[in-house]
């Protein structure tokens, strides 16, 4: 946890947050978000350059149109700047929306 028995936050255990004795606030520069529509009817693999600076991000794929359902595919966290998505079947033009939050 982030809190000691005395009720004060330990600043050395927080990443992306600022502690002030009895409160904690998220550092607004921690999170970045990338949204992009993808699909060209040909390629089953896309590599997204996000430049977030973190290799392991919260990454999801959704249908671009209704019902906007989440889609499963293989996701490879290549580096702190790139993530690769692999589909079994090539998505149609802009069929899916890639969301990367870091």
BAGULUM-980460 format. One line per 4 residues: number of its first residue (from 1); their letters; for each residue x, y, z of N, C-alpha, C, CB. Coordinates in pm, 1 decimal. Each point is the difference from the previous one (the first is absolute). Glycine has a CB too. Layout:
BAGULUM-980460
NUM	a	X:Y:Z:X:Y:Z:X:Y:Z:X:Y:Z ~ ...
***
This chain:
BAGULUM-980460
1	xxxx	81.1:-118.3:0.0:-81.1:118.3:0.0:85.5:124.7:0.0:-177.8:-124.9:117.9 ~ 109.6:235.0:-129.6:66.3:128.7:-3.7:-3.6:71.4:133.9:-58.7:14.9:-238.7 ~ -10.9:-70.2:336.4:-18.9:72.2:124.1:71.0:-69.8:115.6:-219.2:84.4:-85.5 ~ 279.9:-6.7:172.9:67.7:-55.4:117.0:-99.5:-13.0:114.0:219.7:101.4:-71.9
5	xxxx	-176.3:-163.0:180.3:-86.1:-15.6:117.1:-38.9:134.8:58.4:108.2:-219.3:47.7 ~ -23.8:320.8:-66.7:-30.3:132.2:53.4:-99.6:75.5:-87.9:227.4:5.2:102.3 ~ -261.8:-64.5:-217.4:-97.5:64.3:-87.3:61.0:92.5:-103.1:-157.9:-16.4:184.7 ~ 290.1:26.5:-185.5:64.5:86.9:-98.0:48.6:-82.5:-118.5:69.0:159.7:182.5
9	xxxx	-72.3:-100.3:-300.8:43.3:-68.2:-120.5:151.5:4.3:-11.7:-216.5:58.1:-111.8 ~ 271.5:-167.1:63.4:143.3:-7.0:-21.5:27.3:39.3:-145.5:28.5:-182.7:177.9 ~ 35.2:295.4:-198.2:22.3:49.3:-136.0:93.3:-89.6:-79.6:-37.2:229.6:83.9 ~ 123.9:-303.8:-19.5:92.1:-85.0:-75.0:-68.1:-123.1:-58.7:181.8:80.1:147.7
13	xxxx	-308.0:-108.3:-112.3:-69.9:-115.9:-54.4:-98.3:38.9:-109.9:25.2:-112.0:220.6 ~ -40.7:240.3:-246.8:-97.1:44.6:-99.0:66.1:24.1:-134.7:-135.8:102.6:182.1 ~ 71.9:-149.6:-287.2:45.9:25.3:-135.2:-110.8:75.3:-71.7:148.0:-208.1:-2.7 ~ -116.7:325.3:-48.5:-99.9:77.4:-72.2:-99.6:68.4:90.2:27.2:-155.8:-185.1
17	xxxx	9.6:177.9:309.7:-90.6:65.2:93.5:80.7:90.0:93.1:-162.0:-194.7:-12.2 ~ 91.9:289.5:72.0:62.8:92.2:93.1:-68.2:-17.4:135.4:58.7:165.8:-185.9 ~ 19.9:-189.4:290.2:-55.3:-18.3:134.1:24.7:123.6:84.1:36.0:-247.3:-16.2 ~ -135.8:282.7:98.7:11.8:113.5:90.3:-59.1:-41.2:133.8:-12.3:168.3:-191.0
21	xxxx	90.7:-232.4:274.8:-39.0:-50.3:132.3:-121.1:-92.1:-4.0:92.3:207.5:95.9 ~ -214.6:-153.8:-99.0:-118.7:-85.1:8.5:-80.7:-5.7:-129.7:-7.7:54.2:240.8 ~ 65.6:-11.2:-350.7:-72.2:-6.6:-127.4:95.3:-38.5:-112.5:-163.5:173.6:81.0 ~ 107.1:-218.5:-189.9:79.8:-36.4:-116.3:-72.3:47.4:-124.9:98.1:-200.8:119.8
25	xxxx	-22.9:249.3:-217.2:-58.3:46.2:-125.3:78.4:-61.2:-115.0:-78.4:216.8:106.2 ~ 8.4:-254.1:-212.4:64.7:-56.8:-117.3:67.6:110.9:-78.1:-168.9:-186.6:-10.4 ~ 290.7:161.6:-29.9:75.2:94.8:-81.7:-63.3:2.4:-138.1:215.5:-40.5:130.4 ~ -261.1:155.2:-176.7:-73.4:8.9:-125.8:86.5:-31.3:-121.2:-145.6:168.5:106.4
29	xxxx	276.2:-173.5:-91.0:86.1:-31.0:-113.6:24.8:-149.3:-14.9:106.8:221.4:28.8 ~ -164.2:-303.5:57.3:25.1:-142.8:-2.2:-68.1:-69.5:-118.1:21.6:7.8:247.5 ~ -144.5:26.2:-274.2:-78.5:-73.3:-97.3:-0.6:67.5:-136.4:-140.3:-83.6:186.0 ~ 152.9:0.3:-288.6:-14.6:43.9:-137.7:-97.2:-95.3:-67.2:235.2:99.5:-7.6
33	xxxx	-307.2:-50.4:-90.7:-98.7:-83.3:-67.1:13.6:14.0:-150.7:-155.6:23.1:195.4 ~ 151.6:-135.8:-264.7:5.0:-3.4:-145.4:-126.1:-70.6:-48.5:256.0:-1.5:-3.4 ~ -329.6:63.3:-86.9:-115.4:-63.0:-64.0:19.9:9.1:-149.7:-154.3:58.2:193.0 ~ 135.0:-168.6:-263.8:11.4:5.1:-145.4:-83.1:-110.1:-62.9:229.7:97.9:19.3
37	xxxx	-298.3:-64.9:-126.7:-75.4:-99.5:-74.9:98.0:-78.4:-86.3:-209.6:144.9:-0.9 ~ 183.6:-274.5:-13.5:88.8:-83.7:-79.0:-79.6:-100.4:-80.6:180.0:28.9:170.1 ~ -124.8:-60.4:-282.8:-52.0:-103.0:-88.0:18.2:44.8:-143.0:-166.3:-74.8:172.9 ~ 215.7:-17.2:-257.7:17.0:34.0:-141.2:-45.5:-113.1:-91.4:190.9:147.1:62.7
41	xxxx	-244.4:-253.5:-1.7:-49.3:-112.6:-78.5:108.7:-91.8:-51.5:-187.3:141.9:-62.8 ~ 314.6:-111.6:89.8:111.8:-78.3:-52.2:89.8:-55.1:109.8:-8.0:139.4:-204.0 ~ 54.5:-52.3:292.5:99.5:-37.5:100.3:-63.3:-57.8:125.6:147.6:177.5:-89.2 ~ -85.8:-284.5:139.6:-46.3:-60.5:125.5:83.7:45.9:118.4:-80.0:-198.4:-128.2
45	xxxx	184.5:275.8:102.9:88.1:50.3:105.1:15.1:150.5:-14.1:123.2:-219.6:8.5 ~ -129.9:289.3:106.3:25.7:144.2:1.1:96.1:28.0:114.2:-229.4:55.3:-98.9 ~ 326.8:30.1:72.6:89.9:47.7:103.8:-30.3:147.7:21.7:181.0:-170.7:-60.3 ~ -219.4:204.9:182.4:-34.3:137.6:34.9:117.6:63.0:73.7:-247.1:-57.4:13.1
49	xxxx	292.5:171.7:-60.6:102.0:77.2:70.3:-72.8:101.8:86.7:172.6:-31.6:-187.0 ~ -162.8:13.8:318.8:-75.8:84.5:93.0:86.9:100.2:75.0:-159.6:-186.6:24.3 ~ 287.6:161.9:-12.2:92.8:89.9:68.2:-42.3:35.5:142.4:57.4:90.1:-222.1 ~ -128.6:-180.5:289.4:-42.5:24.4:138.4:119.2:-9.7:95.7:-229.2:-91.0:-54.2
53	xxxx	327.8:10.7:19.6:118.3:-10.8:84.1:-8.7:-110.7:103.5:32.9:240.0:-34.9 ~ -134.5:-323.3:25.2:-15.4:-114.9:90.3:-28.2:-122.7:-86.3:-87.7:146.4:192.2 ~ 155.5:-255.5:-163.2:-18.6:-119.2:-81.7:-133.0:-69.0:28.6:247.1:-27.8:-5.5 ~ -287.3:23.0:131.0:-120.8:-73.4:36.1:-112.1:98.0:30.7:137.9:-190.7:90.2
57	xxxx	-230.9:202.5:-182.7:-111.5:93.6:8.9:-131.4:-75.5:5.2:132.5:173.0:-123.8 ~ -238.4:-102.6:157.2:-134.5:-55.8:-8.3:-43.1:13.4:-145.3:-57.9:59.6:243.6 ~ 48.0:-171.6:-312.7:-24.2:0.0:-143.3:-123.2:-82.8:-32.2:245.3:29.1:-43.5 ~ -338.4:29.0:-33.2:-122.9:-69.8:-35.9:-40.7:33.6:-142.6:-72.0:2.3:239.9
61	xxxx	-10.0:-90.1:-297.0:-53.7:18.9:-134.5:-152.4:-6.7:9.3:208.4:-101.3:-109.5 ~ -275.0:194.7:40.9:-146.8:2.2:-2.7:-48.3:9.2:-143.8:-7.3:109.4:227.1 ~ -116.1:-153.9:-251.4:-63.7:23.1:-128.5:-20.9:150.4:-13.3:-114.9:-229.3:0.6 ~ 145.0:284.5:-116.8:-15.8:143.5:-22.0:-147.7:37.8:-6.8:219.5:5.0:-122.1
65	xxxx	-303.5:-96.9:77.1:-144.6:25.7:-9.7:-78.9:-80.0:101.8:28.7:47.5:-241.5 ~ -156.2:-17.6:247.3:-90.8:-67.2:93.0:6.5:-150.8:-20.3:-151.3:201.4:1.6 ~ 158.9:-279.8:104.7:-23.6:31.0:141.1:126.1:38.4:77.8:-190.2:-155.9:-11.6 ~ 299.3:191.7:-57.7:124.2:46.4:63.6:58.3:-102.7:97.2:-83.8:233.2:-23.5
69	xxxx	71.1:-359.4:-10.9:45.3:-109.1:86.3:152.2:-9.0:2.2:-211.8:-124.0:-48.7 ~ 263.5:74.7:160.2:143.1:-23.0:10.1:35.6:-120.9:-85.7:7.8:99.7:233.8 ~ 106.7:-93.6:-300.5:45.2:-103.6:-91.4:127.6:-61.3:54.7:-105.2:117.9:-197.0 ~ 117.5:-248.9:182.9:122.6:-64.9:44.5:93.3:-23.0:-117.3:-124.5:-109.5:187.2
73	xxxx	252.5:134.8:-162.7:104.9:-27.7:-97.5:129.1:-18.6:78.8:-115.9:134.5:-186.1 ~ 220.4:-177.0:117.7:130.7:-10.6:65.3:61.5:138.6:8.3:32.7:-236.8:-84.9 ~ 19.3:269.9:201.9:62.2:130.4:22.3:142.7:-23.1:47.1:-223.3:108.2:56.8 ~ 317.9:-44.6:-124.7:141.4:-10.3:36.4:51.5:138.4:37.9:32.5:-198.7:-154.8
77	xxxx	19.6:211.5:275.2:58.3:125.8:47.3:145.7:0.6:-43.7:-159.2:15.5:200.7 ~ 185.6:41.8:-316.7:132.9:-8.5:-61.1:104.8:83.3:71.2:-112.1:-40.7:-214.1 ~ 74.1:161.4:256.1:96.6:91.0:61.7:-76.3:108.5:75.0:171.7:-45.8:-182.1 ~ -99.7:145.9:228.5:-63.8:111.6:69.6:-70.5:93.9:-96.6:173.3:-16.7:177.4
81	xxxx	-160.4:-9.5:-306.8:-62.4:87.1:-100.2:-87.2:-73.5:-100.2:192.7:148.1:26.5 ~ -193.5:-282.9:-25.9:-76.8:-73.7:-99.8:-72.7:-120.2:58.4:163.5:74.9:-169.4 ~ -286.7:-95.4:118.8:-81.2:-116.4:34.0:-50.3:-61.3:-129.9:-69.0:99.7:224.7 ~ 70.7:-232.3:-234.2:-44.3:-70.0:-121.2:-129.1:-76.8:30.2:240.2:-20.3:-82.7
85	xxxx	-332.0:25.3:-12.3:-127.8:-69.8:8.6:-8.6:-100.0:-114.5:-110.9:200.1:110.2 ~ 70.6:-325.2:-79.3:-10.6:-104.5:-102.0:-142.2:-56.3:0.2:246.6:-57.2:24.9 ~ -306.4:56.4:-143.7:-135.7:-49.4:-17.8:3.1:-126.5:-85.1:-93.3:234.6:20.1 ~ -3.8:-324.5:1.7:-9.2:-120.7:-82.0:-47.4:32.8:-141.0:-47.2:-134.1:205.9
89	xxxx	-40.5:232.3:-216.3:-54.9:43.7:-128.3:24.6:149.4:-11.8:-177.8:-183.1:-0.7 ~ 216.7:227.9:-117.6:27.9:142.8:-20.5:-126.1:82.7:25.1:179.3:-57.2:-168.6 ~ -172.7:154.7:258.1:-115.5:86.7:25.3:-35.1:82.5:-124.3:63.3:10.9:243.8 ~ -192.1:12.5:-263.3:-42.8:86.2:-109.5:41.3:143.8:31.3:-195.3:-154.1:-53.8
93	xxxx	177.9:244.2:-40.0:43.7:138.6:16.6:-56.1:61.7:127.7:14.1:21.7:-248.5 ~ 75.8:18.2:338.2:-33.4:64.3:128.0:-101.5:-78.8:83.2:47.4:217.4:-108.9 ~ -43.9:-349.4:100.7:-93.7:-86.1:72.8:21.4:8.3:151.9:-6.5:-153.7:-198.9 ~ 130.5:168.5:241.8:31.8:-1.9:142.4:64.4:132.0:43.2:28.8:-249.7:-10.9
97	xxxx	-45.8:281.2:139.3:67.7:113.8:61.1:96.3:-50.8:104.7:-197.5:150.0:-42.6 ~ 323.1:-109.0:30.7:105.6:-36.9:92.4:4.4:105.9:110.4:134.0:-118.6:-183.6 ~ -132.3:73.7:309.0:10.1:90.2:114.3:122.2:-42.5:81.6:-253.7:40.3:6.0 ~ 347.2:53.4:10.2:119.0:-24.6:80.9:6.5:108.4:106.8:124.0:-110.0:-194.7
101	xx	-123.0:68.8:320.8:7.5:93.7:111.4:121.8:-37.0:82.3:-252.3:34.8:4.7 ~ 337.9:62.4:19.1:121.7:-28.9:75.3:29.3:105.5:101.5:87.4:-120.0:-193.4
***
